[in-house]
Amino acid sequence: MIHHTAFSPSEIRTKIRKQEIQLGGHAPSKIYGTLRCARGKRMKIHNRVFFESAEEAEANGFRPCGNCMHIEYNRWNERNKQVEYGL
């Protein structure tokens, strides 16, 4: 997990080009999504974190965004229902 405030804008762009950053997340709500997500673009920089993969984001306790990653969100939601209800 990379905190946005730990790097300059040019360093962030370089990491995106090198594919070291592929997803963005909102730290307080523990939600991650694509870098093009309209909701993600509106978040404050001090709340933004970046991930190299969905696996890394979920390992850090984040869930997929229901707006830009609706298929992944539905899968995540189904897995959580199964765990919650013991199915």
C-alpha distances in whole Angstrom, upper triangle without the diagonal:
4,7,10,12,11,12,16,17,18,15,13,16,16,12,13,17,16,14,10,9,11,10,9,9,11,10,14,15,12,13,11,13,15,14,18,18,21,19,16,18,20,17,17,14,14,12,10,6,6,5,8,10,11,11,7,7,11,10,8,11,11,14,15,17,20,21,20,19,22,23,19,20,23,22,20,22,25,23,23,26,27,26,27,30,31,31
4,6,9,8,9,12,13,14,12,10,13,13,10,12,15,14,13,10,8,11,10,9,10,12,11,14,16,14,14,13,14,15,14,17,18,20,19,15,16,18,15,15,12,11,11,9,5,5,7,9,12,14,14,11,10,14,14,11,14,13,16,17,18,22,22,20,20,24,25,22,22,26,25,23,25,28,26,26,29,31,29,30,34,34,35
4,6,6,8,11,12,14,12,10,14,15,12,14,17,17,16,13,11,13,12,10,9,10,9,12,15,13,14,13,15,16,14,18,18,19,18,14,15,16,13,12,9,8,8,6,4,6,9,12,15,16,17,14,12,16,16,13,15,14,17,18,18,22,22,21,21,24,26,23,23,27,26,24,26,29,28,27,30,32,30,31,34,35,36
4,5,6,8,9,11,10,8,11,13,11,12,15,16,15,13,11,13,12,9,10,10,11,14,16,15,15,14,15,15,13,16,16,17,16,13,12,14,11,10,6,7,8,6,5,7,11,13,16,17,19,16,15,18,19,16,18,16,19,19,18,22,21,20,21,24,26,24,24,27,28,25,27,31,30,29,32,34,32,33,37,38,38
4,5,7,9,12,11,10,13,15,14,15,18,19,18,16,14,17,16,13,13,13,12,15,17,17,18,17,18,19,16,19,19,20,19,15,15,15,13,10,7,6,9,8,9,11,14,17,19,21,22,19,18,21,21,18,20,19,21,22,22,25,24,23,25,28,30,27,27,31,31,28,30,34,33,31,35,37,35,35,39,40,41
4,7,10,12,10,9,13,14,13,15,18,17,17,15,14,17,16,14,15,15,14,17,19,18,19,18,20,20,18,21,22,23,21,18,18,19,16,14,10,9,12,11,10,11,14,16,19,21,22,18,18,21,21,18,20,20,23,23,23,27,27,25,26,29,31,28,28,32,32,29,31,35,33,32,36,37,36,36,40,40,42
4,7,8,6,6,10,10,10,12,15,15,15,13,12,16,16,14,15,16,16,19,22,20,21,19,20,19,16,19,21,22,21,18,17,19,17,15,11,11,14,12,11,11,14,15,19,21,22,19,19,22,22,20,22,21,24,24,24,28,27,25,26,29,31,28,29,33,32,30,33,36,34,34,37,39,37,38,42,42,43
4,5,5,6,9,10,11,13,14,15,17,15,14,17,17,16,17,18,19,21,24,23,23,21,21,20,17,19,21,22,22,18,17,18,17,15,11,13,15,13,13,13,16,18,21,23,25,22,22,25,25,23,25,24,26,26,25,29,28,26,27,31,32,30,30,34,35,33,35,38,37,36,40,42,40,41,44,45,46
4,5,5,6,9,10,11,12,14,15,14,13,15,16,14,16,18,19,21,23,22,22,20,19,18,14,16,18,19,19,16,14,16,15,14,11,13,15,13,13,13,16,17,20,22,25,22,21,25,26,24,26,24,25,24,24,27,25,23,25,28,30,28,29,33,33,31,34,37,36,36,39,41,40,40,44,45,45
4,5,5,6,9,10,11,12,14,14,13,16,17,16,19,21,22,25,26,25,24,22,21,19,16,18,20,21,22,19,17,19,19,18,14,17,19,16,16,15,17,17,21,23,26,23,23,27,27,25,28,26,27,26,26,29,27,25,26,30,32,30,31,34,35,33,36,38,38,38,41,43,42,43,46,47,47
4,5,5,6,9,10,11,12,11,11,14,16,15,18,19,20,23,25,23,23,20,20,19,15,18,20,22,22,19,18,20,19,18,14,16,18,15,14,13,15,15,18,21,23,20,20,24,24,23,25,24,26,25,25,28,27,25,26,29,31,29,30,33,33,31,34,37,36,36,39,41,39,41,44,45,45
4,5,5,6,9,10,10,9,8,11,12,11,14,16,17,20,22,20,19,17,16,15,12,15,17,18,19,15,14,17,16,15,12,14,15,12,11,9,12,12,16,18,20,18,17,21,22,20,22,20,22,21,21,25,23,21,22,26,27,25,26,30,30,28,31,33,32,32,36,37,36,37,41,41,42
4,5,5,6,9,10,10,9,11,13,13,16,18,20,23,24,23,21,18,17,15,11,14,16,18,19,16,14,17,17,17,14,17,18,14,14,12,14,13,17,19,22,20,19,23,24,23,25,23,24,22,22,25,24,21,22,26,27,25,27,30,30,29,32,34,34,34,37,39,38,39,42,43,43
4,5,5,6,8,9,9,12,14,15,18,21,22,25,26,25,23,20,19,17,14,16,19,21,23,19,18,21,21,20,17,19,20,17,15,13,14,13,17,20,22,20,20,24,24,23,26,24,26,24,24,28,26,23,24,28,29,27,28,32,31,30,33,36,35,35,39,40,39,40,44,44,44
4,5,5,6,5,6,9,11,12,15,18,19,23,24,22,21,17,17,15,12,15,18,20,21,18,17,20,19,19,16,18,18,15,13,10,10,10,13,16,18,16,16,20,20,20,22,21,22,21,22,25,24,21,22,25,26,24,25,29,28,27,30,33,31,32,35,36,35,37,40,40,40
4,5,5,6,5,7,9,11,14,17,19,22,23,21,19,16,14,12,9,12,15,17,19,15,15,18,18,19,16,18,18,14,13,10,10,9,12,15,17,16,16,19,20,20,22,20,21,19,19,23,21,18,19,23,23,21,23,26,26,25,28,31,30,30,34,35,34,36,39,39,39
4,5,8,8,9,12,14,18,21,23,26,26,24,23,19,17,14,12,14,18,20,22,19,18,21,21,22,19,22,22,18,17,13,13,12,14,18,20,18,19,23,23,23,25,23,24,22,22,25,24,21,21,25,25,24,26,29,29,28,31,33,32,33,37,38,37,39,42,42,42
4,5,8,9,13,15,18,22,23,27,27,25,23,20,18,16,14,17,20,23,24,20,20,24,23,24,21,23,23,19,17,13,13,10,13,17,18,17,18,21,22,22,25,23,24,23,23,26,26,22,22,26,26,24,26,29,28,28,31,33,32,33,36,37,36,38,41,41,41
4,5,6,10,12,16,19,21,24,24,21,20,16,15,13,12,14,17,20,21,18,18,22,21,22,20,21,21,17,15,11,10,7,10,13,15,14,15,18,19,19,21,20,21,19,20,23,22,19,19,22,22,20,22,25,25,24,27,29,28,29,32,33,33,35,38,38,37
4,7,9,11,14,18,18,22,23,20,19,15,15,14,12,16,18,21,21,18,18,22,21,21,18,19,19,15,13,9,8,5,9,12,14,12,13,16,17,16,19,18,19,19,20,23,23,20,19,23,23,21,23,26,25,24,27,29,27,28,32,32,32,33,37,36,36
4,6,8,11,14,15,19,19,17,16,12,12,10,9,12,14,17,18,14,15,18,17,18,15,17,16,12,10,6,5,5,8,11,13,11,11,15,16,15,17,15,17,16,17,20,20,17,16,20,21,18,20,23,23,21,24,27,26,26,30,31,30,32,35,35,35
4,7,10,14,16,19,19,16,14,10,9,7,7,10,12,15,16,13,14,17,17,18,16,18,17,13,11,7,6,5,6,9,11,11,10,14,15,15,17,15,15,13,14,17,17,13,13,17,17,15,17,20,20,19,22,24,23,24,27,28,28,30,33,33,33
4,7,11,13,16,15,13,10,7,6,5,6,9,10,13,13,10,12,15,14,16,14,16,14,10,9,6,5,6,7,7,11,10,8,11,14,13,14,11,12,10,11,14,14,11,11,14,15,13,14,18,18,16,19,22,21,21,25,26,26,27,30,31,30
4,7,9,13,12,10,9,5,6,6,6,9,9,11,11,7,9,12,10,12,11,12,10,7,6,4,6,9,10,10,13,11,9,12,14,13,13,10,11,10,10,14,13,11,12,15,17,15,15,19,19,17,19,22,22,22,25,27,26,27,30,31,31
4,6,9,9,7,5,4,6,9,9,12,10,12,10,7,10,12,9,11,11,11,8,6,5,6,8,11,11,10,13,11,8,11,13,11,11,8,9,9,9,13,13,12,12,15,17,15,14,18,18,16,18,21,20,19,23,25,24,24,28,29,29
4,6,6,6,5,6,9,11,12,14,12,13,10,7,10,10,7,9,9,9,6,5,6,9,11,15,15,14,16,14,11,13,15,12,11,9,10,11,10,13,13,14,14,17,19,17,15,19,20,17,18,22,21,20,23,25,24,24,27,29,30
4,6,5,7,9,12,15,15,17,15,17,14,11,14,14,10,10,10,9,5,6,6,10,11,15,16,15,16,14,10,12,13,10,10,8,11,13,13,16,17,17,17,19,21,19,17,21,21,18,19,23,22,20,23,25,24,23,27,28,30
4,6,8,11,14,17,17,19,17,18,14,13,15,14,11,11,12,10,7,9,10,13,15,19,19,18,19,17,13,14,16,12,11,10,12,14,14,16,17,18,19,20,23,20,18,21,22,19,19,23,22,20,22,25,23,23,26,28,29
4,6,9,12,15,17,18,15,16,13,12,15,14,11,12,14,13,9,10,11,14,15,19,18,16,17,16,13,13,15,12,10,8,9,11,10,13,14,16,16,17,19,17,14,18,19,16,16,19,19,17,19,22,21,20,23,25,26
4,7,10,14,15,18,15,17,14,12,15,15,13,14,15,14,10,10,10,12,12,16,15,13,14,12,9,9,11,9,7,4,6,9,10,12,14,15,14,16,18,15,13,16,17,13,14,18,17,15,18,20,19,19,22,24,25
4,7,11,12,14,12,14,11,9,13,14,11,14,15,15,11,10,10,11,11,15,13,11,13,12,9,9,12,10,9,5,5,6,6,9,11,11,11,12,14,12,10,14,14,12,13,16,16,15,18,20,19,19,22,24,25
4,7,9,12,10,12,10,8,12,13,12,14,14,15,12,9,9,8,8,11,10,8,11,10,7,9,12,10,10,6,6,5,6,9,10,9,9,12,13,11,10,14,14,12,14,17,17,16,19,21,21,21,25,26,26
4,7,8,7,10,9,7,10,13,12,15,15,17,14,11,11,9,10,11,10,9,12,12,9,11,14,14,13,10,9,6,5,8,8,6,6,10,12,10,10,13,14,13,15,18,18,18,21,23,23,24,26,28,27
4,5,5,9,10,8,10,13,13,16,16,18,15,12,12,10,10,11,10,10,14,14,12,14,17,16,17,13,12,9,8,11,10,7,7,11,13,11,12,16,16,16,18,21,21,21,24,26,26,27,30,31,30
4,6,9,10,7,8,11,12,14,13,16,14,11,11,9,10,11,12,12,16,15,13,16,19,18,19,15,15,12,11,14,12,9,11,15,16,15,16,19,20,19,21,24,24,25,27,29,29,30,33,34,34
4,6,9,7,7,11,12,15,15,18,17,14,14,13,14,15,15,15,19,19,17,19,22,21,21,18,17,14,12,14,11,8,11,14,16,16,16,19,21,20,22,25,26,26,28,30,31,31,34,35,35
4,5,5,6,9,10,14,15,17,15,13,14,13,14,16,16,15,19,18,16,18,21,20,20,16,15,12,9,10,8,6,9,12,14,14,14,17,19,18,19,22,23,23,26,28,28,29,31,33,32
4,5,5,7,9,13,14,17,15,14,16,16,17,19,19,18,22,22,19,21,24,23,22,18,17,14,11,12,9,8,12,14,17,17,16,19,21,21,21,25,26,26,27,30,31,31,33,35,35
4,5,5,7,11,13,15,13,12,14,15,17,19,19,18,21,21,17,19,22,20,19,16,15,13,9,10,8,9,12,13,17,17,15,18,20,19,20,23,24,23,25,28,28,28,31,33,33
4,5,6,9,10,12,10,8,10,11,13,16,16,15,19,18,15,17,20,18,17,14,14,12,9,12,10,9,12,14,17,16,15,19,20,19,20,23,24,23,26,28,28,28,31,33,33
4,6,8,9,13,11,9,12,12,15,17,18,18,21,20,18,20,23,21,21,17,17,15,13,15,12,12,15,17,20,19,19,22,24,23,24,27,28,27,29,32,32,32,35,37,37
4,7,9,12,11,10,13,15,18,20,21,21,24,22,19,22,24,22,21,18,18,17,14,16,13,14,17,19,22,21,20,23,25,24,24,28,29,28,30,33,32,32,35,37,37
4,6,9,7,7,10,13,16,19,20,19,22,20,17,20,22,19,19,16,16,16,13,16,14,15,17,19,22,21,19,23,25,23,23,27,27,26,28,31,30,30,33,35,36
4,6,6,7,10,13,17,20,21,21,24,22,19,21,23,20,20,17,19,19,17,19,18,18,20,23,26,24,23,26,28,25,26,30,30,28,31,34,33,32,35,37,38
4,5,5,8,11,15,18,20,20,23,20,18,21,22,19,20,17,19,19,18,21,20,19,21,24,26,24,24,27,28,26,27,31,30,29,32,35,33,33,37,38,39
4,6,8,12,15,19,21,21,23,20,17,20,21,17,18,17,19,20,19,22,21,21,23,25,28,26,24,28,29,26,27,31,30,29,32,34,32,32,36,37,38
4,7,10,14,17,18,18,20,17,15,17,18,15,15,13,15,16,15,18,18,18,19,22,24,22,21,24,25,23,24,27,27,25,28,30,29,29,32,34,35
4,7,10,14,15,15,18,15,12,15,17,14,15,12,14,14,14,17,17,16,17,20,22,20,19,23,24,21,23,26,26,24,27,30,29,29,32,33,34
4,7,11,12,13,14,12,10,13,14,11,13,11,13,14,14,18,18,16,17,20,22,19,19,22,22,20,22,25,24,23,27,28,27,28,31,32,33
4,7,9,10,12,10,8,12,13,11,13,11,13,13,14,17,17,16,16,19,20,17,18,22,21,19,22,25,24,23,27,28,27,28,32,32,33
4,6,7,9,6,6,10,10,10,12,10,12,12,14,17,18,16,15,18,19,16,17,20,19,17,20,23,21,22,25,26,25,27,30,30,30
4,7,8,7,8,11,12,12,14,13,15,14,16,19,20,17,16,19,19,16,18,21,20,18,22,24,22,23,27,27,26,28,31,31,31
4,5,5,6,9,10,11,13,11,12,11,14,17,18,15,13,16,16,13,15,18,16,15,19,20,19,20,23,24,23,25,28,28,28
4,5,5,6,8,10,11,9,9,8,11,14,15,13,11,13,13,9,11,14,13,11,15,17,15,16,20,20,20,22,24,25,24
4,5,5,6,9,10,10,10,11,14,17,19,17,14,16,15,12,13,16,14,12,15,17,15,16,19,19,18,21,24,23,23
4,6,5,6,9,9,11,12,15,18,20,18,16,18,18,14,15,18,17,14,18,20,17,18,21,22,20,22,26,25,26
4,5,5,7,5,7,9,11,15,16,15,13,16,16,12,13,16,15,12,15,18,16,16,20,21,19,21,24,24,25
4,5,5,5,6,8,12,14,17,16,13,15,15,11,11,14,13,10,13,15,13,12,16,17,15,17,20,20,21
4,5,7,10,12,15,18,21,20,17,19,19,15,15,18,16,13,16,17,15,14,18,19,16,18,22,21,22
4,6,9,12,15,18,20,19,17,20,20,16,16,19,18,14,17,19,17,16,19,20,18,19,23,23,24
4,7,10,13,16,18,18,16,18,18,15,14,16,15,12,14,16,14,13,16,17,15,16,20,20,21
4,7,9,12,15,15,13,15,16,12,11,14,14,10,12,15,14,13,16,18,16,17,21,21,22
4,7,9,12,12,10,11,12,9,7,10,10,7,9,12,11,10,14,16,15,15,19,20,20
4,6,9,8,6,8,9,6,5,9,9,7,9,12,12,12,15,17,17,18,21,22,22
4,5,6,5,7,9,8,6,10,11,10,11,14,15,15,17,19,20,20,22,24,24
4,6,6,5,8,8,5,8,11,10,10,13,15,14,16,18,19,19,21,24,23
4,6,6,10,10,9,11,14,13,14,16,18,18,19,22,23,23,25,27,27
4,6,9,9,9,12,14,14,15,17,19,19,21,23,24,25,27,29,28
4,6,5,6,9,10,10,12,14,15,16,18,20,21,22,24,25,24
4,6,5,6,9,10,10,12,14,15,16,18,20,20,22,24,22
4,5,5,6,9,10,11,13,14,15,17,19,20,21,22,21
4,5,5,6,9,10,11,12,14,16,17,18,20,21,20
4,5,5,6,9,10,10,12,14,15,16,18,20,19
4,5,5,6,9,10,10,12,14,15,16,18,16
4,5,5,6,9,10,11,13,14,16,16,15
4,6,5,6,9,10,11,12,14,15,14
4,5,5,6,9,10,10,12,14,13
4,5,5,6,9,10,11,12,10
4,6,5,6,9,10,10,9
4,5,5,6,8,10,10
4,5,5,6,8,8
4,6,5,6,5
4,6,5,7
4,6,8
4,6
4
